[in-house]
């Protein structure tokens, strides 16, 4: 995450075609997780966020996913183990949901209900957290899509929603 912020501070915002006062952060999958994390750590760099199919609450995701092997491999241990490894402890301590108290920027959460690796509850939870904090948020759920939006009509809706959100906050 420090690399993302360093890239913004040291390279991106100094490009002649970048308006550093109108930056947005968007990402899907790990990028969606990154957006949720950055929402609590960006220190005013971004004017809006878009997260697509990202993990928001790693503790909940540990048992929600259909593929438990990935949770065990990525997180190193269950969140309920009191003697978990340092790697697991650091993973759970840095779950994006733990930093919602620092959220202050509009966010669009997109998710497919047939994404069983990262369930749509992750997007719903992030959306609800933002709204409960009084932050403008939008939720776009695709009941018939998985980790990717593959159906043409859904793709059109995805594109329209995505660019409308950026236009609203960055133009």
DSSP file (Angstrom, degrees, kcal/mol; ACC not computed):
  #  RESIDUE AA STRUCTURE BP1 BP2  ACC     N-H-->O    O-->H-N    N-H-->O    O-->H-N    TCO  KAPPA ALPHA  PHI   PSI    X-CA   Y-CA   Z-CA
    1    1 A X     >        0   0    0      0, 0.0     4,-2.2     0, 0.0     5,-0.2   0.000 360.0 360.0 360.0 -34.9    0.0    0.0    0.0
    2    2 A X  H  >  +     0   0    0      1,-0.2     4,-2.5     2,-0.2     5,-0.2   0.862 360.0  55.4 -63.4 -33.6    2.9    2.3    0.7
    3    3 A X  H  > S+     0   0    0      2,-0.2     4,-2.5     1,-0.2    -1,-0.2   0.911 105.8  51.1 -64.7 -42.1    4.0    1.6   -2.9
    4    4 A X  H  > S+     0   0    0      1,-0.2     4,-2.1     2,-0.2    -2,-0.2   0.958 113.9  43.5 -57.1 -50.6    0.7    2.8   -4.2
    5    5 A X  H  X S+     0   0    0     -4,-2.2     4,-2.7     1,-0.2    -2,-0.2   0.866 112.7  52.1 -67.8 -35.9    0.8    6.0   -2.3
    6    6 A X  H  X S+     0   0    0     -4,-2.5     4,-3.1     2,-0.2     5,-0.4   0.899 108.2  52.0 -64.6 -39.9    4.5    6.6   -3.2
    7    7 A X  H  X>S+     0   0    0     -4,-2.5     5,-2.7     2,-0.2     4,-1.7   0.909 112.5  45.7 -63.0 -41.3    3.6    6.2   -6.8
    8    8 A X  H  <>S+     0   0    0     -4,-2.1     5,-2.2     3,-0.2    -2,-0.2   0.950 119.3  40.6 -64.4 -48.7    0.9    8.7   -6.5
    9    9 A X  H  <5S+     0   0    0     -4,-2.7    -2,-0.2     1,-0.2    -3,-0.2   0.868 125.7  31.9 -70.4 -38.3    3.0   11.2   -4.6
   10   10 A X  H  <5S+     0   0    0     -4,-3.1    -3,-0.2    -5,-0.2    -1,-0.2   0.690 134.9   6.5 -98.6 -20.2    6.3   10.8   -6.5
   11   11 A X  T ><5S+     0   0    0     -4,-1.7     3,-1.0    -5,-0.4     4,-0.4   0.689 118.7  49.4-127.8 -60.1    5.3   10.1  -10.0
   12   12 A X  G > <S+     0   0    0     -5,-2.7     3,-1.9     1,-0.3    -4,-0.2   0.919 108.8  49.7 -60.9 -50.3    1.6   10.2  -11.0
   13   13 A X  G 3 <S+     0   0    0     -5,-2.2     7,-0.3    -6,-0.3    -1,-0.3   0.662 107.3  57.9 -69.1 -11.9    0.6   13.6   -9.6
   14   14 A X  G <  S+     0   0    0     -3,-1.0    -1,-0.3    -6,-0.2    -2,-0.2   0.465  78.3 111.1 -94.2  -2.4    3.6   15.2  -11.3
   15   15 A X  S X  S-     0   0    0     -3,-1.9     3,-1.8    -4,-0.4    -4,-0.0  -0.495  76.6-124.7 -70.9 142.5    2.6   14.1  -14.8
   16   16 A X  T 3  S+     0   0    0      1,-0.3    -1,-0.1    -2,-0.2    -3,-0.0   0.745 108.1  49.1 -63.6 -23.2    1.6   17.1  -16.9
   17   17 A X  T 3  S+     0   0    0      2,-0.0     2,-0.5     0, 0.0    -1,-0.3   0.323  93.2  93.0 -98.4   7.9   -1.8   15.6  -17.7
   18   18 A X    <   -     0   0    0     -3,-1.8     2,-0.9    -6,-0.2     5,-0.1  -0.888  62.1-151.8-106.7 129.4   -2.8   14.7  -14.2
   19   19 A X    >   -     0   0    0     -2,-0.5     3,-2.5     3,-0.2    -5,-0.1  -0.858   7.8-161.2 -95.3 103.5   -4.8   17.0  -11.9
   20   20 A X  T 3  S+     0   0    0     -2,-0.9     3,-0.4    -7,-0.3    -1,-0.1   0.655  87.9  61.1 -64.1 -14.1   -3.6   16.1   -8.5
   21   21 A X  T 3  S+     0   0    0      1,-0.2    -1,-0.3    -8,-0.1    -2,-0.0   0.437 105.7  47.7 -90.1   0.5   -6.7   17.7   -7.0
   22   22 A X  S <  S+     0   0    0     -3,-2.5     2,-0.4     2,-0.1    -3,-0.2  -0.407  76.3 143.4-138.1  60.3   -9.0   15.3   -8.9
   23   23 A X        -     0   0    0     22,-0.5    24,-3.6    -3,-0.4    25,-0.7  -0.804  25.1-169.9-101.2 141.6   -7.6   11.8   -8.3
   24   24 A X  E     -a   48   0A   0     -2,-0.4     2,-0.5    22,-0.2    25,-0.2  -0.922  14.0-140.6-123.5 154.7   -9.7    8.7   -7.9
   25   25 A X  E     +a   49   0A   0     23,-2.1    25,-2.1    -2,-0.3     2,-0.3  -0.973  25.4 171.9-117.7 126.9   -8.7    5.2   -6.9
   26   26 A X  E     +a   50   0A   0     -2,-0.5     2,-0.3    23,-0.2    25,-0.2  -0.951   3.6 154.6-131.7 150.9  -10.3    2.2   -8.6
   27   27 A X  E     -a   51   0A   0     23,-1.7    25,-2.6    -2,-0.3     2,-0.4  -0.960  25.7-142.7-171.7 156.1   -9.5   -1.5   -8.5
   28   28 A X  E >  S-a   52   0A   0     -2,-0.3     3,-2.4    23,-0.2     2,-0.4  -0.951  71.1 -16.9-126.8 147.1  -10.9   -5.0   -8.9
   29   29 A X  T 3> S+     0   0    0     23,-2.4     4,-2.2    -2,-0.4    26,-0.4  -0.467 146.7   6.6  61.9-115.7  -10.2   -8.2   -6.9
   30   30 A X  H 3> S+     0   0    0     -2,-0.4     4,-2.7     1,-0.2    -1,-0.3   0.882 136.4  56.1 -60.8 -33.2   -7.0   -7.5   -5.1
   31   31 A X  H <> S+     0   0    0     -3,-2.4     4,-2.3     2,-0.2    -2,-0.3   0.857 104.2  52.2 -63.5 -34.8   -7.4   -3.9   -6.4
   32   32 A X  H  > S+     0   0    0     20,-0.4     4,-2.3    -3,-0.2    22,-0.3   0.911 109.7  48.2 -66.1 -43.0  -10.8   -3.8   -4.8
   33   33 A X  H  X S+     0   0    0     -4,-2.2     4,-2.4     1,-0.2    -2,-0.2   0.926 110.9  52.5 -58.0 -45.0   -9.3   -4.9   -1.5
   34   34 A X  H  X S+     0   0    0     -4,-2.7     4,-3.3     1,-0.2    -2,-0.2   0.894 107.3  51.5 -60.0 -41.8   -6.6   -2.2   -2.0
   35   35 A X  H  X S+     0   0    0     -4,-2.3     4,-2.2     2,-0.2    -1,-0.2   0.935 109.6  49.2 -61.8 -46.3   -9.3    0.4   -2.6
   36   36 A X  H  X S+     0   0    0     -4,-2.3     4,-0.5     1,-0.2    -2,-0.2   0.905 115.0  45.1 -60.6 -39.9  -11.1   -0.5    0.6
   37   37 A X  H >< S+     0   0    0     -4,-2.4     3,-1.5     1,-0.2     4,-0.2   0.942 112.1  50.6 -67.8 -47.0   -7.8   -0.3    2.5
   38   38 A X  H >X S+     0   0    0     -4,-3.3     3,-1.9     1,-0.3     4,-1.6   0.813  96.1  71.0 -62.5 -29.6   -6.7    3.0    0.9
   39   39 A X  H 3< S+     0   0    0     -4,-2.2    65,-0.4     1,-0.3    -1,-0.3   0.807 105.8  39.9 -56.9 -28.1  -10.1    4.5    1.8
   40   40 A X  T << S+     0   0    0     -3,-1.5    -1,-0.3    -4,-0.5    -2,-0.2   0.374 126.5  33.9 -99.4   3.8   -8.9    4.4    5.4
   41   41 A X  T <4 S+     0   0    0     -3,-1.9    -2,-0.2    -4,-0.2    -3,-0.1   0.327  81.4  99.9-139.0   7.7   -5.3    5.5    4.7
   42   42 A X    ><  -     0   0    0     -4,-1.6     3,-1.4    -5,-0.1    -3,-0.1   0.634  68.0-145.2 -83.0 -12.3   -5.2    7.9    1.7
   43   43 A X  T 3  S-     0   0    0      1,-0.3    -4,-0.1    -5,-0.2    -1,-0.1   0.879  71.2 -48.4  51.5  45.0   -4.9   11.1    3.8
   44   44 A X  T 3  S+     0   0    0      2,-0.1    -1,-0.3     1,-0.1    -2,-0.0   0.530 105.1 123.0  80.6   7.1   -7.0   13.2    1.3
   45   45 A X    <   +     0   0    0     -3,-1.4   -22,-0.5   -23,-0.1     2,-0.3   0.862  66.0  55.0 -68.1 -35.2   -5.3   12.1   -1.9
   46   46 A X        -     0   0    0      1,-0.1   -22,-0.2   -24,-0.1     3,-0.1  -0.767  55.8-162.9-110.5 146.5   -8.4   10.8   -3.6
   47   47 A X  S    S+     0   0    0    -24,-3.6    59,-0.5    -2,-0.3     2,-0.3   0.601  80.1   4.2 -97.4 -16.7  -11.8   12.4   -4.3
   48   48 A X  E     -a   24   0A   0    -25,-0.7   -23,-2.1    57,-0.1     2,-0.3  -0.984  62.1-145.3-161.2 163.0  -13.6    9.1   -4.9
   49   49 A X  E     -ab  25 107A   0     57,-1.8    59,-2.1    -2,-0.3     2,-0.4  -0.959   3.9-166.9-131.7 149.4  -13.2    5.3   -4.9
   50   50 A X  E     -ab  26 108A   0    -25,-2.1   -23,-1.7    -2,-0.3     2,-0.5  -0.972   9.3-174.7-134.5 123.3  -14.5    2.4   -6.9
   51   51 A X  E     -ab  27 109A   0     57,-2.8    59,-2.9    -2,-0.4     2,-0.5  -0.977   3.2-168.7-119.9 124.9  -14.0   -1.2   -5.6
   52   52 A X  E    S-ab  28 110A   0    -25,-2.6   -23,-2.4    -2,-0.5   -20,-0.4  -0.960  71.6 -23.2-115.0 120.1  -15.1   -4.2   -7.7
   53   53 A X  S    S+     0   0    0     57,-2.9     2,-0.3    -2,-0.5   -20,-0.2   0.863  93.2 156.6  51.2  44.8  -15.2   -7.6   -6.1
   54   54 A X        -     0   0    0     56,-0.3     2,-0.4   -22,-0.3    -1,-0.2  -0.704  48.2-111.4-101.1 153.8  -12.8   -6.7   -3.3
   55   55 A X        +     0   0    0    -26,-0.4    41,-0.2    -2,-0.3     3,-0.2  -0.704  37.5 168.8 -80.1 128.8  -12.4   -8.2    0.1
   56   56 A X        +     0   0    0     -2,-0.4    41,-1.8     1,-0.3     2,-0.6   0.780  69.6  33.0-107.9 -45.0  -13.5   -5.8    2.8
   57   57 A X     >  -     0   0    0     39,-0.2     4,-2.6     1,-0.1    -1,-0.3  -0.909  63.0-171.4-120.6 101.4  -13.6   -7.9    6.0
   58   58 A X  H  > S+     0   0    0     -2,-0.6     4,-1.6     1,-0.2    -1,-0.1   0.808  85.3  56.8 -66.8 -29.9  -10.9  -10.5    6.0
   59   59 A X  H  > S+     0   0    0      2,-0.2     4,-0.6     1,-0.2    -1,-0.2   0.949 112.1  41.2 -65.2 -47.2  -12.3  -12.2    9.1
   60   60 A X  H >> S+     0   0    0      1,-0.2     4,-1.3     2,-0.2     3,-1.0   0.907 112.8  55.0 -65.4 -41.1  -15.7  -12.7    7.6
   61   61 A X  H 3X S+     0   0    0     -4,-2.6     4,-1.8     1,-0.2    -1,-0.2   0.817  92.2  72.6 -64.3 -29.4  -14.2  -13.7    4.2
   62   62 A X  H 3< S+     0   0    0     -4,-1.6    -1,-0.2     1,-0.2    -2,-0.2   0.867 113.8  24.3 -53.7 -38.5  -12.1  -16.4    5.9
   63   63 A X  H << S+     0   0    0     -3,-1.0    -1,-0.2    -4,-0.6    -2,-0.2   0.549 116.2  64.7-105.2  -9.6  -15.3  -18.5    6.4
   64   64 A X  H  < S+     0   0    0     -4,-1.3    -2,-0.2     3,-0.1    -3,-0.2   0.808  79.5  94.4 -82.6 -29.8  -17.5  -17.0    3.6
   65   65 A X  S  < S-     0   0    0     -4,-1.8    52,-0.2    -5,-0.1     3,-0.2  -0.224  70.4-139.0 -67.0 151.0  -15.4  -18.2    0.6
   66   66 A X  S    S+     0   0    0     50,-1.9     2,-0.6     1,-0.2    51,-0.1   0.611  96.4  61.0 -81.4 -11.6  -16.2  -21.4   -1.2
   67   67 A X    >>  +     0   0    0     49,-0.3     3,-1.1    50,-0.1     4,-0.9  -0.757  60.2 175.4-119.7  84.0  -12.5  -22.2   -1.5
   68   68 A X  H 3> S+     0   0    0     -2,-0.6     4,-2.4     1,-0.3     5,-0.2   0.747  72.6  72.9 -62.9 -24.4  -11.1  -22.4    2.1
   69   69 A X  H 3> S+     0   0    0      1,-0.2     4,-2.5     2,-0.2    -1,-0.3   0.914  95.9  51.9 -55.9 -42.3   -7.7  -23.5    0.8
   70   70 A X  H <> S+     0   0    0     -3,-1.1     4,-3.4     2,-0.2     5,-0.4   0.917 108.2  49.9 -63.3 -43.6   -7.1  -19.9   -0.4
   71   71 A X  H  X S+     0   0    0     -4,-0.9     4,-2.7     1,-0.2     5,-0.5   0.936 113.3  46.2 -60.5 -45.5   -8.0  -18.4    3.0
   72   72 A X  H  X S+     0   0    0     -4,-2.4     4,-1.1     1,-0.2    -1,-0.2   0.890 117.1  44.2 -64.4 -38.4   -5.6  -20.7    4.8
   73   73 A X  H  < S+     0   0    0     -4,-2.5    -2,-0.2    -5,-0.2    -1,-0.2   0.927 120.9  37.9 -72.4 -45.3   -2.8  -20.1    2.2
   74   74 A X  H  < S+     0   0    0     -4,-3.4    -2,-0.2    -5,-0.2    -3,-0.2   0.883 126.6  33.9 -75.7 -39.1   -3.2  -16.3    2.1
   75   75 A X  H  < S-     0   0    0     -4,-2.7    16,-0.2    -5,-0.4    -3,-0.2   0.668  91.3-143.7 -94.7 -18.1   -4.0  -15.6    5.7
   76   76 A X  S  < S+     0   0    0     -4,-1.1     2,-0.3    -5,-0.5    -4,-0.1   0.165  71.0  19.3  80.6 -17.9   -1.8  -18.3    7.2
   77   77 A X  S    S-     0   0    0     -6,-0.3     2,-0.1    11,-0.1     7,-0.0  -0.978  89.6 -81.6-171.2 161.9   -4.2  -19.1   10.0
   78   78 A X    >   -     0   0    0     -2,-0.3     3,-1.1     1,-0.1     6,-0.1  -0.459  36.1-126.5 -73.1 147.0   -7.8  -18.8   11.3
   79   79 A X  T 3  S+     0   0    0      1,-0.2    -1,-0.1   -20,-0.2     5,-0.1   0.739 106.3  59.8 -67.5 -22.0   -8.8  -15.5   12.9
   80   80 A X  T 3  S+     0   0    0    -21,-0.1     2,-0.5     3,-0.0    -1,-0.2   0.630  77.2 103.9 -84.2 -12.3  -10.1  -17.2   16.0
   81   81 A X    X   -     0   0    0     -3,-1.1     3,-1.1     1,-0.2    -4,-0.0  -0.585  56.4-161.0 -72.9 119.6   -6.7  -18.8   16.9
   82   82 A X  T 3  S+     0   0    0     -2,-0.5    -1,-0.2     1,-0.3    -3,-0.0   0.739  90.2  50.2 -73.3 -22.9   -5.2  -16.9   19.8
   83   83 A X  T 3  S+     0   0    0     -3,-0.0    -1,-0.3     3,-0.0     3,-0.1  -0.098  83.5 150.8-105.2  35.2   -1.7  -18.2   19.1
   84   84 A X    <   -     0   0    0     -3,-1.1    -7,-0.1     1,-0.1    -8,-0.1  -0.142  52.4 -88.9 -65.1 162.3   -1.8  -17.4   15.4
   85   85 A X     >  -     0   0    0     -9,-0.1     4,-2.5     1,-0.1     5,-0.2  -0.193  33.9-111.1 -67.1 162.1    1.4  -16.7   13.4
   86   86 A X  H  > S+     0   0    0      1,-0.2     4,-2.5     2,-0.2     5,-0.2   0.880 119.4  55.2 -62.2 -37.8    2.7  -13.1   13.2
   87   87 A X  H  > S+     0   0    0      2,-0.2     4,-2.1     1,-0.2    -1,-0.2   0.933 109.9  45.0 -61.9 -46.3    1.8  -13.1    9.5
   88   88 A X  H  > S+     0   0    0      2,-0.2     4,-2.5     1,-0.2     5,-0.3   0.923 112.2  51.9 -63.6 -44.5   -1.8  -14.0   10.2
   89   89 A X  H  X S+     0   0    0     -4,-2.5     4,-2.3     1,-0.2    -2,-0.2   0.916 111.0  47.6 -58.5 -44.8   -2.1  -11.5   13.0
   90   90 A X  H  X S+     0   0    0     -4,-2.5     4,-1.2     2,-0.2    -1,-0.2   0.882 110.1  53.9 -65.5 -38.2   -0.7   -8.7   10.7
   91   91 A X  H >< S+     0   0    0     -4,-2.1     3,-0.6   -16,-0.2    -2,-0.2   0.964 113.2  40.7 -59.8 -53.5   -3.2   -9.8    8.0
   92   92 A X  H >< S+     0   0    0     -4,-2.5     3,-1.4     1,-0.2    -2,-0.2   0.856 111.0  57.1 -66.9 -35.3   -6.2   -9.5   10.2
   93   93 A X  H 3< S+     0   0    0     -4,-2.3    -1,-0.2    -5,-0.3    -2,-0.2   0.766 109.3  47.9 -65.5 -23.8   -5.0   -6.3   11.9
   94   94 A X  T << S+     0   0    0     -4,-1.2    -1,-0.3    -3,-0.6    -2,-0.2   0.160  77.1 135.4-104.4  17.5   -4.8   -4.7    8.5
   95   95 A X    X   -     0   0    0     -3,-1.4     3,-2.1     1,-0.1     4,-0.2  -0.472  62.8-125.3 -63.2 133.1   -8.3   -5.8    7.2
   96   96 A X  G >  S+     0   0    0      1,-0.3     3,-2.1   -41,-0.2   -39,-0.2   0.808 105.5  67.1 -53.3 -32.9   -9.9   -2.8    5.6
   97   97 A X  G >  S+     0   0    0    -41,-1.8     3,-0.9     1,-0.3    -1,-0.3   0.742  90.1  65.4 -63.3 -20.4  -13.0   -3.0    7.8
   98   98 A X  G <  S+     0   0    0     -3,-2.1    -1,-0.3     1,-0.2    -2,-0.2   0.563 101.5  49.4 -76.5  -7.4  -10.9   -2.0   10.8
   99   99 A X  G X   +     0   0    0     -3,-2.1     3,-2.1    -4,-0.2     4,-0.2   0.199  69.8 111.2-118.3  14.9  -10.2    1.4    9.3
  100  100 A X  G X   +     0   0    0     -3,-0.9     3,-1.8     1,-0.3    -1,-0.1   0.799  68.3  71.3 -60.0 -27.9  -13.8    2.5    8.4
  101  101 A X  G 3  S+     0   0    0      1,-0.3    -1,-0.3    -4,-0.2    -2,-0.1   0.689  99.3  48.7 -62.2 -15.6  -13.5    5.1   11.1
  102  102 A X  G <  S+     0   0    0     -3,-2.1    -1,-0.3     2,-0.0    -2,-0.2   0.401  83.9 117.1-102.8  -0.1  -11.1    7.0    8.9
  103  103 A X    <   +     0   0    0     -3,-1.8   -63,-0.1    -4,-0.2   -64,-0.1  -0.460  20.7 148.4 -69.5 139.5  -13.2    6.8    5.7
  104  104 A X        +     0   0    0    -65,-0.4     2,-0.4    -2,-0.1    -1,-0.1   0.231  43.6  87.7-152.5  13.5  -14.3   10.2    4.4
  105  105 A X  S    S-     0   0    0    -66,-0.2   -57,-0.1    30,-0.1   -58,-0.1  -0.948  80.7 -97.5-129.6 139.0  -14.6    9.8    0.6
  106  106 A X        -     0   0    0    -59,-0.5   -57,-1.8    -2,-0.4     2,-0.4  -0.185  43.7-166.2 -54.5 143.3  -17.4    8.7   -1.7
  107  107 A X  E     -bc  49 137A   0     29,-1.8    31,-1.9   -59,-0.2     2,-0.5  -0.998  19.4-155.4-140.6 137.8  -17.2    5.1   -2.7
  108  108 A X  E     -bc  50 138A   0    -59,-2.1   -57,-2.8    -2,-0.4     2,-0.5  -0.958  15.6-161.6-108.6 125.1  -18.9    2.9   -5.3
  109  109 A X  E     -bc  51 139A   0     29,-2.9    31,-2.8    -2,-0.5     2,-0.4  -0.940   7.9-174.2-111.9 126.2  -19.0   -0.8   -4.5
  110  110 A X  E     +bc  52 140A   0    -59,-2.9   -57,-2.9    -2,-0.5     2,-0.3  -0.955  11.1 160.6-122.3 137.4  -19.6   -3.3   -7.3
  111  111 A X  E     - c   0 141A   0     29,-2.3    31,-2.6    -2,-0.4     2,-0.4  -0.996  33.2-132.9-156.2 150.7  -20.0   -7.1   -6.9
  112  112 A X  E >   - c   0 142A   0     -2,-0.3     3,-1.4    34,-0.2    31,-0.2  -0.891  15.0-144.6-102.6 134.1  -21.4  -10.2   -8.6
  113  113 A X  T 3  S+     0   0    0     29,-2.7    33,-0.2    -2,-0.4     7,-0.2   0.629  99.6  59.2 -74.4 -11.7  -23.6  -12.5   -6.5
  114  114 A X  T 3  S+     0   0    0     31,-2.9     2,-1.1    28,-0.5    33,-0.3   0.236  75.1 108.0 -98.7  14.1  -22.2  -15.6   -8.3
  115  115 A X    <   +     0   0    0     -3,-1.4     5,-0.2    31,-0.4    31,-0.1  -0.793  40.9 171.4 -87.2 100.1  -18.7  -14.7   -7.1
  116  116 A X        +     0   0    0     -2,-1.1   -50,-1.9     1,-0.2     3,-0.4   0.610  70.0  61.9 -90.2 -12.2  -18.2  -17.4   -4.5
  117  117 A X  S    S+     0   0    0      1,-0.3     2,-0.5   -52,-0.2    -1,-0.2   0.930 123.0  18.4 -75.0 -47.8  -14.6  -16.7   -3.8
  118  118 A X  S    S-     0   0    0    -53,-0.1    -1,-0.3   -54,-0.1    -3,-0.1  -0.895  97.1-140.3-122.7  98.1  -15.3  -13.2   -2.6
  119  119 A X    >>  -     0   0    0     -2,-0.5     3,-2.1    -3,-0.4     4,-0.5  -0.126  18.4-115.0 -63.7 153.4  -19.0  -13.1   -1.7
  120  120 A X  H 3> S+     0   0    0      1,-0.3     4,-2.4    -5,-0.2     3,-0.3   0.694 109.1  78.1 -61.0 -19.4  -21.2  -10.1   -2.5
  121  121 A X  H 3> S+     0   0    0      1,-0.2     4,-2.6     2,-0.2    -1,-0.3   0.792  86.1  61.7 -60.7 -26.0  -21.6   -9.6    1.3
  122  122 A X  H <> S+     0   0    0     -3,-2.1     4,-2.0     2,-0.2    -1,-0.2   0.937 107.8  41.1 -64.9 -45.9  -18.1   -8.1    1.2
  123  123 A X  H  X S+     0   0    0     -4,-0.5     4,-2.6    -3,-0.3    -2,-0.2   0.901 115.3  51.2 -67.0 -41.3  -19.4   -5.3   -1.2
  124  124 A X  H  X S+     0   0    0     -4,-2.4     4,-2.8     1,-0.2     5,-0.2   0.906 109.8  50.7 -62.3 -41.7  -22.6   -4.9    0.7
  125  125 A X  H  X S+     0   0    0     -4,-2.6     4,-2.5     2,-0.2    -2,-0.2   0.917 111.6  46.6 -63.5 -44.0  -20.7   -4.6    4.0
  126  126 A X  H  X S+     0   0    0     -4,-2.0     4,-2.3     2,-0.2    -2,-0.2   0.924 113.4  49.4 -64.9 -43.7  -18.4   -1.9    2.7
  127  127 A X  H  X S+     0   0    0     -4,-2.6     4,-2.5     1,-0.2    -2,-0.2   0.942 113.2  46.3 -58.7 -49.4  -21.4    0.0    1.2
  128  128 A X  H  X S+     0   0    0     -4,-2.8     4,-2.9     1,-0.2     5,-0.2   0.895 110.3  53.5 -62.9 -40.2  -23.3   -0.2    4.4
  129  129 A X  H  X S+     0   0    0     -4,-2.5     4,-1.3    -5,-0.2    -1,-0.2   0.929 110.5  47.0 -60.5 -45.0  -20.3    0.9    6.5
  130  130 A X  H  <>S+     0   0    0     -4,-2.3     5,-2.7     1,-0.2     3,-0.4   0.942 114.0  46.7 -62.0 -47.5  -19.8    3.9    4.3
  131  131 A X  H ><5S+     0   0    0     -4,-2.5     3,-1.6     1,-0.2    -2,-0.2   0.895 109.3  54.1 -62.9 -40.5  -23.5    4.9    4.5
  132  132 A X  H 3<5S+     0   0    0     -4,-2.9    -1,-0.2     1,-0.3    -2,-0.2   0.775 107.7  51.8 -65.1 -24.6  -23.6    4.4    8.2
  133  133 A X  T 3<5S-     0   0    0     -4,-1.3    -1,-0.3    -3,-0.4    -2,-0.2   0.452 121.7-109.5 -88.1  -1.5  -20.7    6.8    8.5
  134  134 A X  T < 5S+     0   0    0     -3,-1.6     2,-0.4     1,-0.3    -3,-0.2   0.685  71.9 141.7  82.6  18.3  -22.6    9.3    6.4
  135  135 A X      < -     0   0    0     -5,-2.7    -1,-0.3    -6,-0.2     2,-0.1  -0.780  60.4-107.9 -95.9 134.5  -20.3    8.9    3.4
  136  136 A X        +     0   0    0     -2,-0.4   -29,-1.8   -32,-0.1     2,-0.3  -0.417  52.8 166.1 -61.9 130.5  -21.9    9.0   -0.1
  137  137 A X  E     -c  107   0A   0    -31,-0.2     2,-0.4    -2,-0.1   -29,-0.2  -0.979  25.3-159.1-146.7 154.7  -21.9    5.5   -1.5
  138  138 A X  E     -c  108   0A   0    -31,-1.9   -29,-2.9    -2,-0.3     2,-0.4  -0.990   7.9-153.7-136.0 144.9  -23.4    3.5   -4.3
  139  139 A X  E     -c  109   0A   0     -2,-0.4     2,-0.5   -31,-0.2   -29,-0.2  -0.981   7.3-173.5-122.8 127.7  -23.8   -0.2   -4.6
  140  140 A X  E     -c  110   0A   0    -31,-2.8   -29,-2.3    -2,-0.4     2,-0.4  -0.960  10.7-177.3-121.4 111.1  -24.1   -2.1   -7.9
  141  141 A X  E     -c  111   0A   0     -2,-0.5     2,-0.7   -31,-0.2   -29,-0.2  -0.917  15.2-157.9-111.8 132.8  -24.9   -5.8   -7.5
  142  142 A X  E >   -c  112   0A   0    -31,-2.6   -29,-2.7    -2,-0.4     3,-1.3  -0.919   2.0-167.6-108.1 106.0  -25.1   -8.2  -10.5
  143  143 A X  T 3  S+     0   0    0     -2,-0.7    -1,-0.1     1,-0.3   -31,-0.1   0.767  88.1  42.9 -63.3 -24.6  -27.2  -11.2   -9.5
  144  144 A X  T 3  S+     0   0    0    -31,-0.1     2,-0.3   -30,-0.0    -1,-0.3   0.107 100.5  82.3-112.4  21.6  -26.1  -13.2  -12.5
  145  145 A X    <   -     0   0    0     -3,-1.3   -31,-2.9     1,-0.1   -30,-0.3  -0.860  54.2-159.6-123.0 160.1  -22.4  -12.4  -12.7
  146  146 A X        -     0   0    0      2,-1.1   -31,-0.4    -2,-0.3   -34,-0.2   0.172  66.3 -39.2-108.0-133.0  -19.3  -13.8  -10.9
  147  147 A X  S    S+     0   0    0    -33,-0.3     2,-0.3   -36,-0.1  -118,-0.1   0.717 131.6  45.8 -71.0 -19.7  -15.9  -12.3  -10.4
  148  148 A X  S    S-     0   0    0    -37,-0.0    -2,-1.1     0, 0.0     2,-0.8  -0.894  84.0-125.3-120.4 151.1  -16.1  -10.8  -13.9
  149  149 A X        +     0   0    0     -2,-0.3    -4,-0.1    -4,-0.2    -2,-0.0  -0.884  42.6 158.3 -95.6 110.9  -18.9   -9.1  -15.7
  150  150 A X        +     0   0    0     -2,-0.8     2,-0.3     5,-0.0    -1,-0.2   0.685  37.5  92.6-110.4 -25.4  -19.4  -11.1  -18.8
  151  151 A X  S  > S-     0   0    0      1,-0.1     4,-2.5    -7,-0.1     3,-0.2  -0.584  73.3-132.4 -78.9 133.0  -22.9  -10.5  -20.1
  152  152 A X  H  > S+     0   0    0     -2,-0.3     4,-1.9     1,-0.2     5,-0.1   0.877 104.2  47.5 -53.9 -46.3  -23.0   -7.6  -22.7
  153  153 A X  H  > S+     0   0    0      1,-0.2     4,-2.0     2,-0.2    -1,-0.2   0.891 113.2  49.1 -65.8 -37.4  -26.0   -5.8  -21.1
  154  154 A X  H  > S+     0   0    0      1,-0.2     4,-2.9     2,-0.2    -1,-0.2   0.880 107.8  55.5 -65.5 -37.4  -24.4   -6.0  -17.7
  155  155 A X  H  X S+     0   0    0     -4,-2.5     4,-2.6     2,-0.2    -2,-0.2   0.885 106.5  50.3 -61.7 -39.0  -21.2   -4.7  -19.2
  156  156 A X  H  X S+     0   0    0     -4,-1.9     4,-2.7     2,-0.2     5,-0.2   0.935 112.1  46.7 -64.6 -45.9  -23.0   -1.7  -20.5
  157  157 A X  H  X S+     0   0    0     -4,-2.0     4,-2.6     2,-0.2     5,-0.3   0.914 112.0  51.7 -61.8 -42.4  -24.5   -1.0  -17.1
  158  158 A X  H  X S+     0   0    0     -4,-2.9     4,-2.9     2,-0.2    -2,-0.2   0.950 112.4  45.4 -57.3 -50.9  -21.1   -1.5  -15.4
  159  159 A X  H  X S+     0   0    0     -4,-2.6     4,-2.7     1,-0.2     5,-0.3   0.921 114.1  48.0 -61.2 -46.2  -19.4    1.0  -17.8
  160  160 A X  H  X S+     0   0    0     -4,-2.7     4,-2.1     1,-0.2    -1,-0.2   0.917 115.7  44.0 -62.4 -43.7  -22.2    3.6  -17.4
  161  161 A X  H  X S+     0   0    0     -4,-2.6     4,-2.2    -5,-0.2    -2,-0.2   0.933 114.3  50.3 -66.5 -46.2  -22.2    3.3  -13.6
  162  162 A X  H  X S+     0   0    0     -4,-2.9     4,-1.9    -5,-0.3    -2,-0.2   0.940 116.2  39.6 -56.8 -53.6  -18.4    3.3  -13.4
  163  163 A X  H  X S+     0   0    0     -4,-2.7     4,-2.7     1,-0.2    -1,-0.2   0.829 112.2  56.0 -73.5 -30.6  -17.9    6.4  -15.6
  164  164 A X  H  X S+     0   0    0     -4,-2.1     4,-2.5    -5,-0.3    -1,-0.2   0.898 108.0  50.3 -64.0 -39.2  -20.9    8.3  -14.2
  165  165 A X  H  X S+     0   0    0     -4,-2.2     4,-1.7     2,-0.2    -2,-0.2   0.927 112.4  45.7 -64.3 -45.3  -19.3    7.9  -10.7
  166  166 A X  H  X S+     0   0    0     -4,-1.9     4,-2.5     1,-0.2     5,-0.4   0.919 113.4  50.1 -64.0 -42.9  -16.0    9.2  -11.9
  167  167 A X  H  X S+     0   0    0     -4,-2.7     4,-1.5     1,-0.2    -2,-0.2   0.920 108.3  53.5 -60.6 -43.2  -17.7   12.1  -13.7
  168  168 A X  H  < S+     0   0    0     -4,-2.5    -1,-0.2     1,-0.2    -2,-0.2   0.880 122.6  26.3 -59.7 -39.8  -19.7   13.0  -10.6
  169  169 A X  H  < S+     0   0    0     -4,-1.7    -1,-0.2    -5,-0.1    -2,-0.2   0.630 128.4  36.7-103.2 -15.7  -16.7   13.3   -8.3
  170  170 A X  H  <        0   0    0     -4,-2.5    -3,-0.2    -5,-0.2    -2,-0.1   0.600 360.0 360.0-117.5 -12.9  -13.7   14.1  -10.6
  171  171 A X     <        0   0    0     -4,-1.5    -3,-0.1    -5,-0.4    -1,-0.1   0.491 360.0 360.0 -84.0 360.0  -15.0   16.5  -13.3
